[in-house]
Amino acid sequence: MSVLALMMGCQVMAQKSIVILYENDAHCGIDGYTKIAGLRDAINKSDTAYAAAVCCGDFLQGNTTGAISKGQYIADILRLMDYHALTLGNHEFDYGVPRMRALLEQAGTPVVCANFYEAGEPEPVFAPYVIHQYGDKRVAYIGACTPETMILEGYSFYDTNGILLYDLKPKTFYQLIQQAVDAARAEGADYVVLLSHVGETPQSMGFSSHRLVNNTRGIDIVLDGHSHEIIECDKVKNLDGKEIIVTQTGTQFANVGKLLITPDGRFITKLIKRKDIPYENTQVTAAIDSIHQKVKAVTSTVVAHSDYTLVVSDENAQWIVRGEETNAGDLVADAYRHALKADIGFENGGGIRNDIHAGDITYGDIIGMLPYDNTLRRIMVSGEQLQQMLTRCTSLVPVLDGNFPQCSGIRFTVHSKSHTVSNIEILQEDGSYAPIDLKHNYSVALTSYNHEGGGFFDCFKKCPVLFESSLRYYEALADYLSKVLGGSTGQTYAKPQGRITIIED
């Protein structure tokens, strides 16, 4: 029996089913694109079902491939993919809205997002939904992007004076999705598929794909993203008490999702490991190979060596850098503080993306860890503001959250039950630590992203700039490794240095 037959479930049908292949949070893991395209092509060629592919957001950014091309290489691949729809993830906003829109126009894929508006405009920037015909059935794809993006990527939504430029409508989020569902149904959609970049775990603003289902009716299935979870089939009750499937594939094409809509209207989901898909699309493969060569030419230079893995994730691929101190967080924050000669260095855990494994460290490894187009700046922050920021940004511990602060030049204790912070101390010139002075002003090195409202819950957004650097944050880390540390991390970064203590009380 063929692999394709197994994937299709060996069903003999008088009327063809619909197969929708889906992915979320690819984060520039480009090798998976040829697999999803190849599987779709094979199903269509077999004439056993109508086959299409869709994307649930976070594709433009996430590793070296996106960073060095500012998303261009991803747009080049998407142009070949013939996706029937894609929605926006929060990381599509990393380069700013003008760059995002230019890349999406080049990609040529229908973009759907029911809740993304230009401030003051009555209609959304992109269509709320698109309808595709498969035989005698019409499928509507509706897009939803988490309003939390306005915090995570705040610099794309507000100007430097704090004036709103774009809006993901947190106050009317569920209503806007419901309006799109109702409109699609009125236009004749037989089935409504929500392409969601909301995630299953509520974060700072309280939104989740489960709560979205709870607050709407008429959605048949939610293809989800954002939280990087591997979920073949959750069932969540909608406003009418009907159970709706919520599914998610993980990240970077760990799996390809397959939604089967049978002729009698049943919805069946399956996750297929990428390595188990034998099919490829030759045109997409050629484009991927070409991009790999371009990236390799830039990133293969060895910068330093480490005898220890610089840790971002644990063995279960959970981003522990978002909930505890790691040696990678110490290293990155030290690099910032040294580069800008500041009292303190900060990086939000969500900005440190990939482990660097023991061995030679290449420039590509560094960009993979810090893949965004952020520059560094030094700002002035009062002791009181530091205390408020540390309390706010550790308030979700032990839940992993991208606002969690990795730090240099400061140490503190987090109380996870009372959601408080104590014992805040600042590193002195002689290497000792002294209690924070709440009335004193300190210099803080951080990224432009963190200062402008991305990460740290806007805590530093109004702090004045002391020095604006053109140095990109991955360049600061490369310089620190090669010049300050002499090309070796040594024993200093073998393990976390005890800057953040977490206790349950």
PyMOL commands that set and color helices and strands:
alter all, ss='L'
color gray80, all
select helices_A, chain A and resi 3-8+31-46+64-69+72-81+90-93+97-107+149-152+154-156+170-186+209-214+274-276+282-299+320-322+327-340+349-351+363-369+383-393+448-451+456-458+473-484
alter helices_A, ss='H'
color red, helices_A
select strands_A, chain A and resi 17-23+49-55+85-86+117-118+129-134+137-145+166-167+191-197+221-223+230-237+243-249+255-261+267-273+302-306+344-348+359-362+375-382+405-408+410-415+420-427+433-435+441-447+465-472+500-503
alter strands_A, ss='S'
color yellow, strands_A
deselect
rebuild
show_as cartoon
